Amino acid sequence: MDRENENNLIKNAEHDPQAFGELFEEYHGGILRYCIYHTSQVLLYQLCRTQAVRVENKRKIQERTV
């Protein structure tokens, strides 16, 4: 993803579920890896994972209602 496209997606993500979805697809794996690497507690990792799933589910619901 080039810088200009990324900046446009970031700008639009708050109100555009598709833009948010593209950002999520691009970065969710890296965010989860960061959480796992920087936390030694399994519960904290599970919380990170749960939050990522909640965000993904919210995006899917918004896409269906648009």
C-alpha positions in Angstrom: 0.0 0.0 0.0 1.5 3.3 -1.0 1.6 6.3 1.4 -1.0 8.4 -0.4 -3.5 5.5 -0.5 -2.9 4.8 3.2 -3.3 8.4 4.2 -6.6 8.6 2.3 -7.9 5.4 3.9 -6.9 6.7 7.4 -8.8 10.0 6.7 -11.9 8.1 5.5 -11.9 5.1 7.9 -13.9 6.8 10.6 -17.0 7.2 8.3 -16.3 4.6 5.6 -16.5 0.9 6.6 -14.8 -0.1 3.4 -11.8 2.2 4.0 -11.6 0.8 7.6 -11.8 -2.7 6.3 -8.9 -2.2 3.9 -6.8 -0.8 6.8 -7.8 -3.6 9.0 -6.9 -6.2 6.5 -3.5 -4.6 5.9 -2.5 -4.2 9.6 -4.4 -6.5 11.9 -1.8 -9.3 11.6 1.0 -7.0 12.5 -0.9 -5.5 15.5 -1.6 -9.0 16.8 2.0 -10.0 16.5 3.1 -6.9 18.3 0.7 -7.6 21.2 1.9 -11.2 21.4 5.6 -10.2 21.3 5.3 -7.5 23.9 3.1 -9.3 26.3 4.0 -12.4 28.2 0.6 -12.8 29.7 -1.8 -15.1 27.8 -4.8 -13.2 29.1 -3.5 -10.0 27.6 -2.9 -11.6 24.3 -6.4 -13.1 24.3 -7.8 -9.6 25.0 -5.9 -8.2 22.0 -7.3 -11.0 19.9 -10.8 -10.5 21.1 -10.7 -6.8 20.3 -9.4 -7.5 16.8 -12.3 -9.9 16.2 -14.8 -7.4 17.6 -13.5 -4.8 15.2 -13.7 -7.2 12.2 -17.3 -8.2 13.1 -18.3 -4.6 13.5 -16.9 -3.9 10.0 -18.8 -6.8 8.5 -22.1 -5.6 10.0 -21.6 -2.1 8.8 -20.8 -3.4 5.3 -24.1 -5.3 5.2 -26.1 -2.3 6.3 -24.6 0.1 3.8 
